[in-house]
Amino acid sequence: MKTNLSLKELREKIAEKSRIVTTIFEEAGPDLDFTKVKCLEGDTKSKIEKLQALNAELTDLKVDYEALVAIDQQREIARKLNIDFNQPGNSLVLPGQGKGGSPKGEFKTLGALIMEKRDQWNKPGGSVEIAMPEMKTLFETGAGWATESMRAPGYVEKAARPIAVVDYIPQATINQAAYVYMLESTATLNAAEKAEGTAYAESAFVLTETTDTVRKVTSSIPVTDEQLQDVPAAEAYLNQRLAYDVRRRLDLQVLEGNGTPPNLKGTLNIGGSLNTQALGTDPVPDAIYKAFDLCRINGFAEPSVLFINPLDWQPVRLLRTADGIYIFGSPLDAGPTRIWGTPVLVTAAVTANTAITGAYDQFSLLLIRSGLTIEIGYDSDDFTKGKKHMRATLRAVMVHTRDVAFCTITGI
């Protein structure tokens, strides 16, 4: 390790250095013009060298951080092993050996048996006879003590997409079956200067009642009485997996739900004046910036997050200058979590070739009618077959109050 910093101090250092690197790229702009970088002094060459030095520092800090995390994990393993291996063991009574009068049930080693005859082998030319147990069947795993292999605790989950999209969407509760609000559908702003004695300019405003209905997301599984009774962890396992299944579906629906009942209405299908920016011949970062501008120009809103598929983010992360310098950090770096200053969530919840952005913090709302509920009961002939059904339910509505504050980037 190259530092004596604590885990907390290392985290703070990594965050600090990352902010500096982000500022450098923001100032360099899409053309990577390092003459525009004001947070570093010197010519372009010296600025790039300083940037590379910062990346090297970040790499060292990350290596030290990972080393400390590994040490901490090893300490915990050692602690558990210390507990496990310092418990009293079971003792075994083995049959007696030899003719020297050792009591039945007492085990004596070969050395102990020889020492009992030391008065014989201590004389000149003396010899010693040691009676050994009769050797019959070879004591082996097939005809001896069966080996025991203990199963590790818990289980390893099947690979599945992490839930993260809803973390970027404001959430609240609702106590009715629909979210009803007044939407200004027309706003004709005709304010104008007028001469004395002339008619005032006339504007027009129209409000439209808008309704978004609460939808239900569900999952269920049948389970036998024996499984629940004989394996205490089975119910907790099923609770966890059913809950994840429902939350994963909700995480997808808030972006891609088609709005046709019983589906929620996701960002891709809000209709109206949802902005669309095609990639065309632009580099991906340029198309993303233009999408941000559509939200600003048409929706007068600042995008709060970019949702993008890992395959679409890959060419962005691998962008290089003409002389081979990685724009978003060398392969040794963790990589950026922002683009043009806006947070990026790389997630498979977004279908490849289309990214989604918008002012979610201002003009979207995920309203929960009833939180995640796990229930268990009988279905049909479950009672006579000795089984039950477990089910998970969540009711919610996804609301987008200003469609022009959102945009899709297509053709990535």
N, C-alpha and C positions, 0 to 999 in steps of 0.2 A: 504494500500500500504506500501511496505517495503523500498521504495527509494524515493528520491526527484529529480531523474534524469528526463530530458526532453525526449520526444519521440525520438529525434535524438540521444541523448546520450544512450538511451536504445538499439536502433538498433545497435549502434557501439559496445556496450558491448556484445550483443548477438552474433554478428559476431566474435568478438575476442574469446569468450569462445568456440564457435563452432570450430574454427580453432585448438584450443588446443586439444579438444577431438578427432578431426580427426587425428591429428598427433600421439596421443597415440595409436589409433587402427592401424595406418599404421606401427608404430614401433613394435607393438605386433605381427603383421603378421597373416596369416590364422589360425595358431594354438593357437592364443591368448596367446603367451608366453610373459608374462609381465616382464620376466627377460631381454628381449630385449628392453624394453622401457627406453630410455635415457633421455627423457624430464621430467621424474619424478624421484625423489629420494626415496630410501627405498626398502624394500622387496616387494614381489608380493602383500601381503595382504595390506600393506600401500598404494601401488600404486592404487589398486582397490578402496580403501576407498577414496583416493584423486579424482579418476575418478567419483565416486558416488557423492562426494561433488561438483565437477564441474557440473554434471548433475542437482543437486539440485539448484545450483546457476542459471543455464540456465532456469530452470523451474520457479524460482522466478522472474527472469528478464522478462520472457515471460508473466507471470501473470500480472506483473506491466505494461508491454507494452499494453496488451489487455485491462487493466483497463483504461489506459489513452486514448486509442482509443475509448472506450465506452463513456468516459466522453466527448470527443471531439464530438462524434456523438450526445450525449444528448444536448450539447450546441447548435448545429446546429438546432436540433428539437425545442428547446426552442425559438431560434431566429425566426424561421418560425411561431411558434404559437403566439409569441408576435406581429408579423406583422399582422397575420390573425385576431386576436381577439381585435385589437385596431383600427379597421376600424369602421366608423360610421354605426350604425344599423338602420334599418327601424323602424319608430315609427307608432303606431296604435292608432286611435282615437276610444274610446269605448263610448257607450251611457251613458247618465247621470243617476243618481240614486237618489232615495228618494224624499221626498216632501219638502225639505228645500230650494227649489229655486235654486238648482245647475243647471247651464246652460247645455243645451243639448250638448252632445259631450264631457263633462268634466267627467273624471273618479275620484270617491272618494272612499277611502277605508272605511271599516266598522268603524275603529277608528275615522276617520275624521267626519263621520256622527254622531257618539255618541258625539263628542266634540261640534258639532254645537248645541246639545240639553242640554248642561251642565247647563243652567239656570233652567231646569226642574228637572234633577236628583240631583241638588245641594240642593234642599229643603227637609226638613224632610218628609219622607214618599212619596217623589216624585217618579214618574215612567217615563220611556221614551219609546216612540213608534218609532221604526225605520222602515220605509217602505222599504222592499227589493224587488228587481225585481222579477217578476213572473217567477218561475222555470218551464220550460216545458220539451222539449226534452233534454236528457242527452247529454252534449257536450263531445263527444268522437271521436276517430279516424275514426270510421265508419260513424259518422254523425256530423263531425266537421272539424277540420283542418287536412288535409291529411299529413302524415309524409313524410319527404323528406330525402332520403339517397344519399349522394354524392359519386360518383365513384372515387376511388383513381386514381391519374394521372399515365400515362405510362402503362406498361404491365409487366407481369412476363413471362420470356422466358421458353419454353419447354426445359427440360434437354438435353444438347448437348455437345459433346466433345470440350474442349477448343483448340484453334489453337496455337501450340507451336513448332512443328517440324521444320518448315522453319526458325525459329529464330536461329537455330544452323547451318544453311547452308549459306555459302557466296552467296550473290546475286549481280547481275549486270544487265545491259540492253543490248539488242542486236538489231541491226537494219536490220536484214535479216531473211530469213525464216528457216535457219538452222545454227547450230554451227559446223564449219568444222575446224579440227585441225590435225596436224601430230602426230601420235602415234608411238613411238619406239616399234615395235612389235618383233624385234630381236636385242639382244645385246650380242654377243659372245665376252667376254673379255678375251683375250689370252695373255695379257702382260706377258713377261717372261724374265729372264736374259739369255743372249747369249754370247758365247765366241767370241773373235775377229775374224772377217773374216767369221762368220757363218750367215745364213739367219735370218732376223728379224722374230719375232713371228707375226702371222697374226690374226687380230680380224675381226669380221663381225658385221655390223650394218644395220638394215632394218627399214625404216620408212613407215608407212601405213597411207594413208589419211582416216580419220574417220569422220563420219557425224552423228550428232544428230539433229533430226528435231523438230522444234517448234510445239507444240500441243495446242489445244484450249479447255478451260474448260468453260462450260456455265450453266446458269440456267435462267428460265423465269416464268412468272405468268400473267394470264389475270386479268384485273380489270375494273370495270364499271366506267363510267364518274361520276355517282352520288357519288360513294365512294370517288373518288379523290376530287370532288368539295365540298362535305358536311363535310368531315372529314380532316381537314388540316394536321393532323399527319399521315394520311394513306400512303402518298407517301414516307415520311421519314422512316416510319416503313418498307415498302416493300424494299426500297433501302438498309436498314441495313441488312435485312434478306437474300436478294438475294446475297449481298456482302459476308456475312458470309458463305452461302452455297457454293459459288465458292471457297473461300479461304480454307474452310474445306476440299473440294475435293482435292485441290492442296496439302494440308498438308498430305493427305493420299497417293497420287500418288507418291510423291518423295521417299517414302519408299517401297510401294507395287505395283506400276504401273507395268503391265506386258510387256510394251514396244510394244505391238501389236497396230498399229494405230487404233483409235486416242488416245490410252493411252500413257502417259509418261512412261519412263523406270525408275522404282524405284530401290533402292539398292538390294532388294531381287531377282531381275531379270536381273542384269547386265551381268550375265553369265561369260564367260572367266574363270578366276582363282579366282573367289570369294571364300574366305575362309569359311569353315564350321567347327564349333566345337560342337560335340555332348555332351550332359550332361553326359550320361552314369551313372556311380556310384558316380560321383563327387558331392560335394555340389555345389549349384548354384554359390557362389562367386568364387570357384575354376575354374569352367567352364568359367566364365566371364574373369578371369585372363588369362587362356589359350587362349581365343579368342583374347585378347589384344596382347598376345605374337605372335600369328599367323600374325597379322597385322605388328608387329615389325620385325619378322623374314623373312616373305615372301614379305611384302610390304615395308619394311624399313621405316615405318611411325608410328607415335604415335597417337593412337585413341583419338579423341577429344570429344566424347560423347557416351553414351550408351542409346539406346531407348529400353524400356521394358514395357510390359503390367502390369497394376496394380496387376493382379492375380499372375504374375510371380515374381513380386517384393515382394509380401507379405511374402513368406517364408524367404527371405533374411532379411527383416525388423524384423522378429520374431525369428531369430536365437538366441539361448542361449547356454551358456557354460554348462558343465555337472552339475554344482552346481546352475543352474537356472539364471545366470546373463545375461541380454539381451546384445548382442554384439554391436548392433547398437543403443543403448540407451534404457532407460527404457520407459514404456508406457506413462510417463509424458512428454517425449521429442518429439519434432517435427519430429526427424528422420534425417538421412543423405541425402544429395543431391549429394554425390559422392561415388564411390567405387573404391578402388585401386587408389585414387587420380583423377579419371576421372569423369566429370559431368554426372549425371544420369537424364534422362527425363522419368518419369513414365507417359505413355500415352496409351490410347485405340487405337491410330492410328496404333499400332503394334498388330498383331494378337497374341492371347495367345499361349504360348508354344514355341515361337521363339523370341529371342531378336536380336537386330541389333546394330553393332558398326562399327567404322571406322574413318579414318582421314578425316572427312568432311571438316575441315578447310583448308586442303592442296590440296585434290584431288577430290573435288566436287564443283559444281557451278550451281546455279539456275539462269538461264538467262531469263529476262522478255522482251518479244517482244512488248507487249502492256499491260499496267497496267490495273487494274480493271476498267471497264467501265460500267456504268448503262445507258440504253437507253429506250425510250418509243415511241411506234408507233402503226400502225395498222397492223393486220394480217387477211388475207382472208376477211370475211364479218364483221369484227369488227366495221367498220364505221357505217353500217346500224343497228347494234345491240347496238350501244352506249357504246362501251367498247374499251379498249386499251390493248396492251401487253407491259409489262415491262421485260427487259432482262438484264442479267449481263454476261460479257465476260472477260476472261483473257487468254492471250497467253504466253506460256512459254516453256522452254526446261530444263530438268534436265540432267546434265552431270556428269559422273564419269570417271575421266581421268586415274585412276590406280585401276583396279579391285582388285588386291591383297592387297590393303590398307584397304579393308573392310572385315567384317566377320559376319556370323550369328551364334547364339547359339541355337541349336535345342534341343527339348525334355525336355524343362524346366517344 
